[in-house]
Amino acid sequence: MRYSEPIKTASPLLQELHLRTPAPCVPAILFLLAILFSPSLHAEAKPWPIRAVVIATFEVGKDTGDFPGEFQFWVEREHLTEIIDFPGGVHPLRTNPEHTILGMVSGTTLVNATASMMALGLDPRFDLSHAYLLINGIAGVDPHSASIGSAAWANYVVNDVARAIDPREAPATWPYGIFPNGASAPKPATLPKADWMRSNLYPLNPKLAAWAFAQTKDLKLGDDPTVAEFRKGFTGYPNAQRPPFVLMGDTFASDYYWHGKIMTQYAEDWVKLYTEGKGTFVMTEMEDAGFMNAIERLDKMHRVDSNRVLVLRTGSNYSMQQPGHDAVESVTAPYIGTRLALESAWLCGSTVLHNLLTHWDTTYSQIPGN
């Protein structure tokens, strides 16, 4: 090539530089080209190999130092000191200095849970292929099963895609006005077989859930004198009157913030129906089916492993009123168990998290209990 010929490069700037540079400077230009097109200069940063993701749904104020939401204890006690911008989410992410634990606040309700989980799973900055996903938050607890402050590990997440009519227009024999799509009444003998029915049932890895329960079942959860006094009012519900404890129990997701004795009966029936009698309704919440739908899709894309998901919910309030009280009074009353539920969530969740991370040489490739 003669020095008078233009350099054939994709950069007009470099062409201009060559045309205006005397021939003796060509070695300098070649040196500049070598730097600009160096693979190391343009190589993308390697994704962080995340070991565990803690998923909370809300924070009240700041991440540290004030009244806690679901995220604060994790930030403070697991030293999630580094803040990471999260354009696809509703709240910045947090990580520890080792970049092994990632914390996310999803936002409440199903739509926020789904969108935030997809945004995190597709974020190229993180390798979540071997990460354990701990969905961790407070919920309404069924007094038939447990008490405020109790913690339940789920085998199933159930959703509420349904038909509904006002119960005042329902046949007198109906217990409520909600029933499955494809059915003609509540509590059908069998469910219609259709692809969209999958959105109402998300089975979790039962062996991993059982392992997590085994790590935490003997933990002494905290208590609160105000909550203890409130429990006494649930006469006829022995599990509701117990001090907080750990159990296996399933979650029911809904964008309706429902409440009351009749709706609790509906949730109990609905979970039994969709799990074919294998599941037990314990916790009512507004996000878990959204998380699971996103995780199911991300698994197919090899972005996450759905067998590494744990759902832990803790009771901050009962899903129905005390005997002798009405549902409106109950649903509008301030929660008295939020702090207690948050403490139980962190204690149980961190116990499992620390076990997973301490034994990462084996839990990286071998899911506990499997």
Short mmCIF file of the C-alpha atoms (twelve columns), coordinates in Angstrom:
data_MODEL
# 
_entry.id   MODEL 
# 
loop_
_atom_site.group_PDB 
_atom_site.id 
_atom_site.type_symbol 
_atom_site.label_atom_id 
_atom_site.label_alt_id 
_atom_site.label_comp_id 
_atom_site.label_asym_id 
_atom_site.label_seq_id 
_atom_site.Cartn_x 
_atom_site.Cartn_y 
_atom_site.Cartn_z 
_atom_site.pdbx_PDB_model_num 
ATOM 1   C CA . MET A 1   0.000   0.000   0.000  1 
ATOM 2   C CA . ARG A 2   1.350   3.473   -0.901 1 
ATOM 3   C CA . TYR A 3   1.198   6.075   1.885  1 
ATOM 4   C CA . SER A 4   -0.884  8.355   -0.371 1 
ATOM 5   C CA . GLU A 5   -3.784  5.804   -0.418 1 
ATOM 6   C CA . PRO A 6   -6.504  6.131   2.246  1 
ATOM 7   C CA . ILE A 7   -6.466  3.576   5.063  1 
ATOM 8   C CA . LYS A 8   -9.456  1.255   4.618  1 
ATOM 9   C CA . THR A 9   -11.051 1.380   8.062  1 
ATOM 10  C CA . ALA A 10  -14.553 1.638   9.452  1 
ATOM 11  C CA . SER A 11  -13.601 4.857   11.270 1 
ATOM 12  C CA . PRO A 12  -13.926 8.108   9.237  1 
ATOM 13  C CA . LEU A 13  -12.007 9.808   12.014 1 
ATOM 14  C CA . LEU A 14  -9.000  7.590   11.376 1 
ATOM 15  C CA . GLN A 15  -9.233  8.197   7.624  1 
ATOM 16  C CA . GLU A 16  -9.182  11.920  8.260  1 
ATOM 17  C CA . LEU A 17  -6.272  11.489  10.643 1 
ATOM 18  C CA . HIS A 18  -4.295  9.610   7.982  1 
ATOM 19  C CA . LEU A 19  -4.985  12.117  5.210  1 
ATOM 20  C CA . ARG A 20  -3.778  14.975  7.393  1 
ATOM 21  C CA . THR A 21  -0.726  13.182  8.777  1 
ATOM 22  C CA . PRO A 22  2.695   13.207  7.106  1 
ATOM 23  C CA . ALA A 23  4.030   9.825   5.962  1 
ATOM 24  C CA . PRO A 24  6.704   9.535   8.683  1 
ATOM 25  C CA . CYS A 25  3.909   9.450   11.259 1 
ATOM 26  C CA . VAL A 26  2.299   6.295   9.798  1 
ATOM 27  C CA . PRO A 27  3.929   4.018   12.437 1 
ATOM 28  C CA . ALA A 28  2.239   6.118   15.105 1 
ATOM 29  C CA . ILE A 29  -1.094  5.699   13.328 1 
ATOM 30  C CA . LEU A 30  -0.644  1.948   13.181 1 
ATOM 31  C CA . PHE A 31  0.134   1.943   16.892 1 
ATOM 32  C CA . LEU A 32  -3.067  3.923   17.515 1 
ATOM 33  C CA . LEU A 33  -5.035  1.454   15.395 1 
ATOM 34  C CA . ALA A 34  -3.663  -1.455  17.407 1 
ATOM 35  C CA . ILE A 35  -4.862  0.175   20.631 1 
ATOM 36  C CA . LEU A 36  -8.315  1.122   19.298 1 
ATOM 37  C CA . PHE A 37  -9.042  -2.333  17.961 1 
ATOM 38  C CA . SER A 38  -7.511  -4.222  20.883 1 
ATOM 39  C CA . PRO A 39  -9.851  -7.055  22.021 1 
ATOM 40  C CA . SER A 40  -9.133  -6.234  25.663 1 
ATOM 41  C CA . LEU A 41  -10.332 -2.655  25.155 1 
ATOM 42  C CA . HIS A 42  -13.701 -3.701  23.744 1 
ATOM 43  C CA . ALA A 43  -14.290 -6.908  25.678 1 
ATOM 44  C CA . GLU A 44  -17.494 -6.880  27.718 1 
ATOM 45  C CA . ALA A 45  -17.214 -7.193  31.475 1 
ATOM 46  C CA . LYS A 46  -17.667 -10.749 32.665 1 
ATOM 47  C CA . PRO A 47  -21.004 -11.256 34.482 1 
ATOM 48  C CA . TRP A 48  -20.836 -11.663 38.226 1 
ATOM 49  C CA . PRO A 49  -21.476 -15.296 39.223 1 
ATOM 50  C CA . ILE A 50  -24.197 -14.657 41.807 1 
ATOM 51  C CA . ARG A 51  -24.718 -17.369 44.415 1 
ATOM 52  C CA . ALA A 52  -27.961 -16.187 46.012 1 
ATOM 53  C CA . VAL A 53  -30.654 -13.632 45.249 1 
ATOM 54  C CA . VAL A 54  -32.819 -12.317 48.083 1 
ATOM 55  C CA . ILE A 55  -36.115 -10.997 46.736 1 
ATOM 56  C CA . ALA A 56  -38.195 -8.591  48.820 1 
ATOM 57  C CA . THR A 57  -41.332 -6.820  47.642 1 
ATOM 58  C CA . PHE A 58  -41.189 -3.450  49.408 1 
ATOM 59  C CA . GLU A 59  -39.191 -1.119  51.591 1 
ATOM 60  C CA . VAL A 60  -40.884 1.535   53.741 1 
ATOM 61  C CA . GLY A 61  -38.300 4.308   53.567 1 
ATOM 62  C CA . LYS A 62  -34.535 4.066   53.408 1 
ATOM 63  C CA . ASP A 63  -32.717 0.750   53.070 1 
ATOM 64  C CA . THR A 64  -31.048 1.272   56.445 1 
ATOM 65  C CA . GLY A 65  -31.587 3.010   59.722 1 
ATOM 66  C CA . ASP A 66  -35.333 3.654   59.842 1 
ATOM 67  C CA . PHE A 67  -38.510 1.602   60.277 1 
ATOM 68  C CA . PRO A 68  -37.837 -1.589  58.302 1 
ATOM 69  C CA . GLY A 69  -39.650 -3.011  55.326 1 
ATOM 70  C CA . GLU A 70  -38.857 -6.428  53.892 1 
ATOM 71  C CA . PHE A 71  -35.448 -5.382  52.578 1 
ATOM 72  C CA . GLN A 72  -33.816 -3.543  55.453 1 
ATOM 73  C CA . PHE A 73  -32.715 -6.415  57.691 1 
ATOM 74  C CA . TRP A 74  -31.109 -8.122  54.701 1 
ATOM 75  C CA . VAL A 75  -29.209 -4.968  53.756 1 
ATOM 76  C CA . GLU A 76  -27.997 -4.290  57.282 1 
ATOM 77  C CA . ARG A 77  -27.320 -7.795  58.530 1 
ATOM 78  C CA . GLU A 78  -25.943 -9.372  55.345 1 
ATOM 79  C CA . HIS A 79  -23.796 -6.304  54.609 1 
ATOM 80  C CA . LEU A 80  -25.314 -5.485  51.232 1 
ATOM 81  C CA . THR A 81  -23.349 -2.266  51.185 1 
ATOM 82  C CA . GLU A 82  -22.906 -1.745  47.440 1 
ATOM 83  C CA . ILE A 83  -25.740 -0.040  45.551 1 
ATOM 84  C CA . ILE A 84  -26.312 -0.983  41.905 1 
ATOM 85  C CA . ASP A 85  -28.480 0.997   39.498 1 
ATOM 86  C CA . PHE A 86  -31.403 -1.077  38.221 1 
ATOM 87  C CA . PRO A 87  -33.157 0.720   35.331 1 
ATOM 88  C CA . GLY A 88  -35.572 -2.157  34.732 1 
ATOM 89  C CA . GLY A 89  -36.733 -2.244  38.325 1 
ATOM 90  C CA . VAL A 90  -38.385 -0.016  40.900 1 
ATOM 91  C CA . HIS A 91  -35.524 0.197   43.407 1 
ATOM 92  C CA . PRO A 92  -31.716 -0.023  43.210 1 
ATOM 93  C CA . LEU A 93  -30.180 -3.440  43.731 1 
ATOM 94  C CA . ARG A 94  -27.809 -4.187  46.597 1 
ATOM 95  C CA . THR A 95  -24.857 -6.560  46.830 1 
ATOM 96  C CA . ASN A 96  -22.166 -7.533  49.318 1 
ATOM 97  C CA . PRO A 97  -18.489 -6.645  48.719 1 
ATOM 98  C CA . GLU A 98  -17.828 -10.176 47.400 1 
ATOM 99  C CA . HIS A 99  -20.627 -9.827  44.824 1 
ATOM 100 C CA . THR A 100 -22.049 -13.225 45.759 1 
ATOM 101 C CA . ILE A 101 -25.414 -12.090 47.187 1 
ATOM 102 C CA . LEU A 102 -27.792 -9.867  45.257 1 
ATOM 103 C CA . GLY A 103 -30.785 -8.153  46.871 1 
ATOM 104 C CA . MET A 104 -33.814 -6.918  44.914 1 
ATOM 105 C CA . VAL A 105 -36.938 -4.995  45.872 1 
ATOM 106 C CA . SER A 106 -39.529 -5.915  43.251 1 
ATOM 107 C CA . GLY A 107 -42.416 -3.630  44.093 1 
ATOM 108 C CA . THR A 108 -45.731 -5.033  45.266 1 
ATOM 109 C CA . THR A 109 -48.475 -6.739  43.231 1 
ATOM 110 C CA . LEU A 110 -48.195 -9.357  40.527 1 
ATOM 111 C CA . VAL A 111 -47.349 -7.015  37.667 1 
ATOM 112 C CA . ASN A 112 -44.360 -5.516  39.498 1 
ATOM 113 C CA . ALA A 113 -43.134 -8.919  40.635 1 
ATOM 114 C CA . THR A 114 -43.221 -10.308 37.091 1 
ATOM 115 C CA . ALA A 115 -41.571 -7.308  35.445 1 
ATOM 116 C CA . SER A 116 -38.841 -6.935  38.067 1 
ATOM 117 C CA . MET A 117 -37.978 -10.625 37.988 1 
ATOM 118 C CA . MET A 118 -37.717 -10.619 34.193 1 
ATOM 119 C CA . ALA A 119 -35.568 -7.482  34.252 1 
ATOM 120 C CA . LEU A 120 -33.185 -9.044  36.756 1 
ATOM 121 C CA . GLY A 121 -33.038 -12.401 35.004 1 
ATOM 122 C CA . LEU A 122 -32.178 -10.797 31.663 1 
ATOM 123 C CA . ASP A 123 -29.643 -8.340  33.080 1 
ATOM 124 C CA . PRO A 124 -26.309 -9.184  31.363 1 
ATOM 125 C CA . ARG A 125 -24.325 -7.982  34.385 1 
ATOM 126 C CA . PHE A 126 -25.257 -11.055 36.408 1 
ATOM 127 C CA . ASP A 127 -24.883 -14.795 35.952 1 
ATOM 128 C CA . LEU A 128 -27.832 -16.301 37.844 1 
ATOM 129 C CA . SER A 129 -27.581 -19.780 36.333 1 
ATOM 130 C CA . HIS A 130 -26.518 -21.356 39.650 1 
ATOM 131 C CA . ALA A 131 -28.040 -18.798 42.001 1 
ATOM 132 C CA . TYR A 132 -30.538 -19.789 44.682 1 
ATOM 133 C CA . LEU A 133 -33.556 -17.475 44.563 1 
ATOM 134 C CA . LEU A 134 -35.100 -16.741 47.962 1 
ATOM 135 C CA . ILE A 135 -38.508 -15.066 47.696 1 
ATOM 136 C CA . ASN A 136 -38.920 -13.638 51.154 1 
ATOM 137 C CA . GLY A 137 -41.725 -11.484 52.509 1 
ATOM 138 C CA . ILE A 138 -44.597 -10.938 54.884 1 
ATOM 139 C CA . ALA A 139 -48.142 -12.117 54.278 1 
ATOM 140 C CA . GLY A 140 -51.576 -12.701 55.720 1 
ATOM 141 C CA . VAL A 141 -51.669 -16.013 57.596 1 
ATOM 142 C CA . ASP A 142 -54.615 -18.405 57.787 1 
ATOM 143 C CA . PRO A 143 -55.490 -18.823 61.494 1 
ATOM 144 C CA . HIS A 144 -56.420 -22.433 60.805 1 
ATOM 145 C CA . SER A 145 -52.738 -23.137 60.090 1 
ATOM 146 C CA . ALA A 146 -50.455 -20.754 61.962 1 
ATOM 147 C CA . SER A 147 -50.029 -17.560 63.963 1 
ATOM 148 C CA . ILE A 148 -48.705 -14.070 63.373 1 
ATOM 149 C CA . GLY A 149 -44.908 -14.243 63.221 1 
ATOM 150 C CA . SER A 150 -44.906 -17.844 61.970 1 
ATOM 151 C CA . ALA A 151 -42.813 -18.752 58.913 1 
ATOM 152 C CA . ALA A 152 -43.943 -21.105 56.136 1 
ATOM 153 C CA . TRP A 153 -41.846 -22.752 53.413 1 
ATOM 154 C CA . ALA A 154 -43.964 -23.422 50.334 1 
ATOM 155 C CA . ASN A 155 -44.216 -26.446 48.075 1 
ATOM 156 C CA . TYR A 156 -46.709 -24.669 45.822 1 
ATOM 157 C CA . VAL A 157 -47.484 -21.151 44.667 1 
ATOM 158 C CA . VAL A 158 -51.099 -20.808 43.534 1 
ATOM 159 C CA . ASN A 159 -52.583 -17.953 41.511 1 
ATOM 160 C CA . ASP A 160 -56.160 -16.637 41.237 1 
ATOM 161 C CA . VAL A 161 -57.066 -16.467 37.543 1 
ATOM 162 C CA . ALA A 162 -60.800 -17.060 37.859 1 
ATOM 163 C CA . ARG A 163 -64.387 -16.277 36.953 1 
ATOM 164 C CA . ALA A 164 -66.361 -14.226 39.449 1 
ATOM 165 C CA . ILE A 165 -69.874 -12.942 39.995 1 
ATOM 166 C CA . ASP A 166 -71.166 -10.868 42.843 1 
ATOM 167 C CA . PRO A 167 -72.113 -13.378 45.580 1 
ATOM 168 C CA . ARG A 168 -75.488 -11.624 45.935 1 
ATOM 169 C CA . GLU A 169 -76.310 -12.891 42.445 1 
ATOM 170 C CA . ALA A 170 -74.977 -16.402 43.056 1 
ATOM 171 C CA . PRO A 171 -77.136 -19.460 43.792 1 
ATOM 172 C CA . ALA A 172 -77.903 -19.775 47.486 1 
ATOM 173 C CA . THR A 173 -75.907 -23.011 47.669 1 
ATOM 174 C CA . TRP A 174 -72.649 -21.346 46.555 1 
ATOM 175 C CA . PRO A 175 -70.153 -20.558 49.348 1 
ATOM 176 C CA . TYR A 176 -68.780 -17.576 47.371 1 
ATOM 177 C CA . GLY A 177 -69.010 -16.122 43.872 1 
ATOM 178 C CA . ILE A 178 -65.581 -17.144 42.543 1 
ATOM 179 C CA . PHE A 179 -65.018 -20.250 40.443 1 
ATOM 180 C CA . PRO A 180 -62.480 -21.619 37.904 1 
ATOM 181 C CA . ASN A 181 -62.500 -20.589 34.259 1 
ATOM 182 C CA . GLY A 182 -64.142 -23.384 32.324 1 
ATOM 183 C CA . ALA A 183 -66.237 -24.479 35.294 1 
ATOM 184 C CA . SER A 184 -69.845 -23.555 36.088 1 
ATOM 185 C CA . ALA A 185 -69.655 -23.409 39.874 1 
ATOM 186 C CA . PRO A 186 -67.169 -23.228 42.741 1 
ATOM 187 C CA . LYS A 187 -65.349 -26.377 43.868 1 
ATOM 188 C CA . PRO A 188 -65.788 -28.478 40.684 1 
ATOM 189 C CA . ALA A 189 -64.944 -32.171 40.923 1 
ATOM 190 C CA . THR A 190 -62.246 -31.794 38.267 1 
ATOM 191 C CA . LEU A 191 -60.472 -28.866 36.667 1 
ATOM 192 C CA . PRO A 192 -60.724 -28.117 32.949 1 
ATOM 193 C CA . LYS A 193 -57.606 -29.149 31.055 1 
ATOM 194 C CA . ALA A 194 -56.203 -26.115 29.255 1 
ATOM 195 C CA . ASP A 195 -52.791 -24.574 28.753 1 
ATOM 196 C CA . TRP A 196 -53.712 -21.331 30.479 1 
ATOM 197 C CA . MET A 197 -54.550 -23.257 33.643 1 
ATOM 198 C CA . ARG A 198 -50.800 -23.546 34.272 1 
ATOM 199 C CA . SER A 199 -50.759 -19.911 35.373 1 
ATOM 200 C CA . ASN A 200 -52.636 -20.922 38.536 1 
ATOM 201 C CA . LEU A 201 -50.161 -23.524 39.768 1 
ATOM 202 C CA . TYR A 202 -46.395 -23.340 40.228 1 
ATOM 203 C CA . PRO A 203 -44.892 -26.359 41.994 1 
ATOM 204 C CA . LEU A 204 -41.561 -25.715 43.697 1 
ATOM 205 C CA . ASN A 205 -38.726 -28.172 44.229 1 
ATOM 206 C CA . PRO A 206 -40.182 -30.215 47.128 1 
ATOM 207 C CA . LYS A 207 -36.849 -31.673 48.199 1 
ATOM 208 C CA . LEU A 208 -35.210 -28.264 48.470 1 
ATOM 209 C CA . ALA A 209 -38.219 -26.908 50.387 1 
ATOM 210 C CA . ALA A 210 -38.108 -29.870 52.780 1 
ATOM 211 C CA . TRP A 211 -34.382 -29.335 53.290 1 
ATOM 212 C CA . ALA A 212 -34.942 -25.649 54.087 1 
ATOM 213 C CA . PHE A 213 -37.678 -26.554 56.567 1 
ATOM 214 C CA . ALA A 214 -35.374 -29.059 58.247 1 
ATOM 215 C CA . GLN A 215 -32.731 -26.336 58.741 1 
ATOM 216 C CA . THR A 216 -35.204 -24.012 60.435 1 
ATOM 217 C CA . LYS A 217 -37.975 -26.055 62.074 1 
ATOM 218 C CA . ASP A 218 -36.341 -25.918 65.523 1 
ATOM 219 C CA . LEU A 219 -35.509 -22.208 65.454 1 
ATOM 220 C CA . LYS A 220 -36.971 -20.210 68.294 1 
ATOM 221 C CA . LEU A 221 -38.761 -17.355 66.608 1 
ATOM 222 C CA . GLY A 222 -39.284 -14.134 68.480 1 
ATOM 223 C CA . ASP A 223 -42.551 -13.009 70.040 1 
ATOM 224 C CA . ASP A 224 -44.205 -9.789  71.091 1 
ATOM 225 C CA . PRO A 225 -46.482 -9.189  74.101 1 
ATOM 226 C CA . THR A 226 -48.996 -7.169  72.072 1 
ATOM 227 C CA . VAL A 227 -49.210 -9.907  69.453 1 
ATOM 228 C CA . ALA A 228 -49.450 -12.576 72.142 1 
ATOM 229 C CA . GLU A 229 -52.428 -10.806 73.677 1 
ATOM 230 C CA . PHE A 230 -54.086 -10.420 70.270 1 
ATOM 231 C CA . ARG A 231 -53.670 -14.152 69.581 1 
ATOM 232 C CA . LYS A 232 -55.821 -15.006 72.565 1 
ATOM 233 C CA . GLY A 233 -58.853 -13.626 70.742 1 
ATOM 234 C CA . PHE A 234 -58.715 -16.413 68.132 1 
ATOM 235 C CA . THR A 235 -60.650 -18.900 70.225 1 
ATOM 236 C CA . GLY A 236 -61.315 -22.126 68.370 1 
ATOM 237 C CA . TYR A 237 -58.146 -21.705 66.271 1 
ATOM 238 C CA . PRO A 238 -55.397 -23.447 68.259 1 
ATOM 239 C CA . ASN A 239 -52.664 -22.850 65.665 1 
ATOM 240 C CA . ALA A 240 -53.462 -19.138 65.632 1 
ATOM 241 C CA . GLN A 241 -52.964 -19.017 69.407 1 
ATOM 242 C CA . ARG A 242 -49.519 -20.625 69.327 1 
ATOM 243 C CA . PRO A 243 -46.340 -18.572 69.603 1 
ATOM 244 C CA . PRO A 244 -44.640 -18.133 66.201 1 
ATOM 245 C CA . PHE A 245 -43.318 -21.352 64.664 1 
ATOM 246 C CA . VAL A 246 -41.928 -22.722 61.387 1 
ATOM 247 C CA . LEU A 247 -44.048 -24.952 59.154 1 
ATOM 248 C CA . MET A 248 -44.530 -26.158 55.597 1 
ATOM 249 C CA . GLY A 249 -47.361 -24.278 53.907 1 
ATOM 250 C CA . ASP A 250 -48.329 -22.873 50.543 1 
ATOM 251 C CA . THR A 251 -48.933 -19.357 49.261 1 
ATOM 252 C CA . PHE A 252 -51.885 -17.967 47.354 1 
ATOM 253 C CA . ALA A 253 -51.225 -14.919 45.155 1 
ATOM 254 C CA . SER A 254 -53.841 -12.358 44.205 1 
ATOM 255 C CA . ASP A 255 -53.964 -8.746  43.118 1 
ATOM 256 C CA . TYR A 256 -57.084 -8.457  45.251 1 
ATOM 257 C CA . TYR A 257 -56.206 -7.495  48.808 1 
ATOM 258 C CA . TRP A 258 -58.946 -9.756  50.092 1 
ATOM 259 C CA . HIS A 259 -59.828 -10.542 53.683 1 
ATOM 260 C CA . GLY A 260 -62.374 -12.307 55.834 1 
ATOM 261 C CA . LYS A 261 -63.692 -15.683 56.891 1 
ATOM 262 C CA . ILE A 262 -65.469 -16.409 53.596 1 
ATOM 263 C CA . MET A 263 -62.481 -15.417 51.448 1 
ATOM 264 C CA . THR A 264 -60.168 -17.489 53.649 1 
ATOM 265 C CA . GLN A 265 -62.417 -20.486 53.029 1 
ATOM 266 C CA . TYR A 266 -62.219 -19.736 49.302 1 
ATOM 267 C CA . ALA A 267 -58.399 -19.669 49.436 1 
ATOM 268 C CA . GLU A 268 -58.299 -22.955 51.330 1 
ATOM 269 C CA . ASP A 269 -60.586 -24.574 48.756 1 
ATOM 270 C CA . TRP A 270 -58.771 -23.026 45.791 1 
ATOM 271 C CA . VAL A 271 -55.330 -24.250 46.873 1 
ATOM 272 C CA . LYS A 272 -56.692 -27.758 47.511 1 
ATOM 273 C CA . LEU A 273 -58.367 -27.746 44.098 1 
ATOM 274 C CA . TYR A 274 -55.343 -26.665 42.076 1 
ATOM 275 C CA . THR A 275 -52.855 -28.856 43.937 1 
ATOM 276 C CA . GLU A 276 -55.213 -31.846 43.770 1 
ATOM 277 C CA . GLY A 277 -55.345 -32.019 47.541 1 
ATOM 278 C CA . LYS A 278 -51.561 -32.011 48.021 1 
ATOM 279 C CA . GLY A 279 -51.185 -28.380 49.091 1 
ATOM 280 C CA . THR A 280 -52.390 -26.404 52.096 1 
ATOM 281 C CA . PHE A 281 -53.193 -22.707 52.014 1 
ATOM 282 C CA . VAL A 282 -51.232 -20.903 54.726 1 
ATOM 283 C CA . MET A 283 -50.139 -17.503 53.399 1 
ATOM 284 C CA . THR A 284 -51.933 -14.925 51.247 1 
ATOM 285 C CA . GLU A 285 -49.783 -12.477 49.272 1 
ATOM 286 C CA . MET A 286 -49.740 -10.416 46.070 1 
ATOM 287 C CA . GLU A 287 -46.541 -11.348 44.198 1 
ATOM 288 C CA . ASP A 288 -45.407 -14.973 44.216 1 
ATOM 289 C CA . ALA A 289 -47.207 -16.164 41.077 1 
ATOM 290 C CA . GLY A 290 -45.691 -13.229 39.183 1 
ATOM 291 C CA . PHE A 291 -42.210 -14.176 40.331 1 
ATOM 292 C CA . MET A 292 -42.793 -17.798 39.400 1 
ATOM 293 C CA . ASN A 293 -44.178 -17.039 35.951 1 
ATOM 294 C CA . ALA A 294 -41.080 -14.989 35.143 1 
ATOM 295 C CA . ILE A 295 -38.788 -17.643 36.621 1 
ATOM 296 C CA . GLU A 296 -40.473 -20.344 34.557 1 
ATOM 297 C CA . ARG A 297 -39.731 -18.379 31.373 1 
ATOM 298 C CA . LEU A 298 -36.200 -17.468 32.438 1 
ATOM 299 C CA . ASP A 299 -35.504 -21.141 33.149 1 
ATOM 300 C CA . LYS A 300 -36.380 -22.005 29.551 1 
ATOM 301 C CA . MET A 301 -33.862 -19.364 28.471 1 
ATOM 302 C CA . HIS A 302 -31.214 -20.938 30.754 1 
ATOM 303 C CA . ARG A 303 -30.950 -17.705 32.720 1 
ATOM 304 C CA . VAL A 304 -32.029 -19.190 36.063 1 
ATOM 305 C CA . ASP A 305 -32.694 -22.640 37.510 1 
ATOM 306 C CA . SER A 306 -36.284 -22.985 38.709 1 
ATOM 307 C CA . ASN A 307 -35.256 -25.924 40.891 1 
ATOM 308 C CA . ARG A 308 -33.264 -23.469 43.037 1 
ATOM 309 C CA . VAL A 309 -36.230 -21.340 44.105 1 
ATOM 310 C CA . LEU A 310 -37.379 -21.064 47.723 1 
ATOM 311 C CA . VAL A 311 -40.524 -19.242 48.843 1 
ATOM 312 C CA . LEU A 312 -40.653 -18.200 52.491 1 
ATOM 313 C CA . ARG A 313 -43.559 -16.146 53.793 1 
ATOM 314 C CA . THR A 314 -44.146 -14.968 57.352 1 
ATOM 315 C CA . GLY A 315 -47.429 -13.860 58.905 1 
ATOM 316 C CA . SER A 316 -47.824 -10.154 59.691 1 
ATOM 317 C CA . ASN A 317 -51.606 -10.347 60.134 1 
ATOM 318 C CA . TYR A 318 -54.392 -12.926 59.990 1 
ATOM 319 C CA . SER A 319 -56.327 -13.409 56.763 1 
ATOM 320 C CA . MET A 320 -59.645 -13.111 58.597 1 
ATOM 321 C CA . GLN A 321 -61.251 -11.467 61.582 1 
ATOM 322 C CA . GLN A 322 -61.329 -12.698 65.171 1 
ATOM 323 C CA . PRO A 323 -64.485 -14.489 66.290 1 
ATOM 324 C CA . GLY A 324 -67.048 -11.872 67.249 1 
ATOM 325 C CA . HIS A 325 -65.594 -9.191  64.957 1 
ATOM 326 C CA . ASP A 326 -66.370 -8.243  61.381 1 
ATOM 327 C CA . ALA A 327 -64.172 -8.374  58.294 1 
ATOM 328 C CA . VAL A 328 -64.195 -4.631  57.553 1 
ATOM 329 C CA . GLU A 329 -62.930 -3.796  61.022 1 
ATOM 330 C CA . SER A 330 -60.226 -6.419  60.676 1 
ATOM 331 C CA . VAL A 331 -58.979 -5.554  57.199 1 
ATOM 332 C CA . THR A 332 -58.672 -1.853  57.981 1 
ATOM 333 C CA . ALA A 333 -56.916 -2.276  61.334 1 
ATOM 334 C CA . PRO A 334 -53.169 -1.512  61.483 1 
ATOM 335 C CA . TYR A 335 -50.882 -4.514  61.395 1 
ATOM 336 C CA . ILE A 336 -49.519 -5.398  64.803 1 
ATOM 337 C CA . GLY A 337 -47.170 -8.132  63.616 1 
ATOM 338 C CA . THR A 338 -45.053 -6.478  60.919 1 
ATOM 339 C CA . ARG A 339 -41.823 -6.212  62.915 1 
ATOM 340 C CA . LEU A 340 -42.257 -9.731  64.286 1 
ATOM 341 C CA . ALA A 341 -42.857 -11.133 60.786 1 
ATOM 342 C CA . LEU A 342 -39.816 -9.329  59.389 1 
ATOM 343 C CA . GLU A 343 -37.610 -10.752 62.127 1 
ATOM 344 C CA . SER A 344 -38.910 -14.283 61.444 1 
ATOM 345 C CA . ALA A 345 -38.340 -13.830 57.713 1 
ATOM 346 C CA . TRP A 346 -34.732 -12.804 58.155 1 
ATOM 347 C CA . LEU A 347 -33.955 -15.430 60.816 1 
ATOM 348 C CA . CYS A 348 -35.311 -18.349 58.795 1 
ATOM 349 C CA . GLY A 349 -34.149 -17.060 55.437 1 
ATOM 350 C CA . SER A 350 -30.629 -16.186 56.564 1 
ATOM 351 C CA . THR A 351 -30.205 -19.551 58.277 1 
ATOM 352 C CA . VAL A 352 -30.809 -21.286 54.952 1 
ATOM 353 C CA . LEU A 353 -28.824 -18.696 52.983 1 
ATOM 354 C CA . HIS A 354 -25.741 -19.098 55.189 1 
ATOM 355 C CA . ASN A 355 -25.928 -22.887 54.898 1 
ATOM 356 C CA . LEU A 356 -26.030 -22.681 51.115 1 
ATOM 357 C CA . LEU A 357 -23.109 -20.249 50.912 1 
ATOM 358 C CA . THR A 358 -20.970 -21.950 53.545 1 
ATOM 359 C CA . HIS A 359 -21.124 -25.189 51.556 1 
ATOM 360 C CA . TRP A 360 -20.821 -23.607 48.117 1 
ATOM 361 C CA . ASP A 361 -18.228 -26.176 47.071 1 
ATOM 362 C CA . THR A 362 -21.104 -28.684 46.951 1 
ATOM 363 C CA . THR A 363 -24.264 -26.557 46.682 1 
ATOM 364 C CA . TYR A 364 -22.956 -24.947 43.485 1 
ATOM 365 C CA . SER A 365 -23.578 -28.152 41.568 1 
ATOM 366 C CA . GLN A 366 -25.720 -30.223 43.939 1 
ATOM 367 C CA . ILE A 367 -29.037 -28.817 45.140 1 
ATOM 368 C CA . PRO A 368 -29.530 -29.752 48.808 1 
ATOM 369 C CA . GLY A 369 -32.034 -32.516 49.422 1 
ATOM 370 C CA . ASN A 370 -31.843 -33.757 45.842 1 
# 
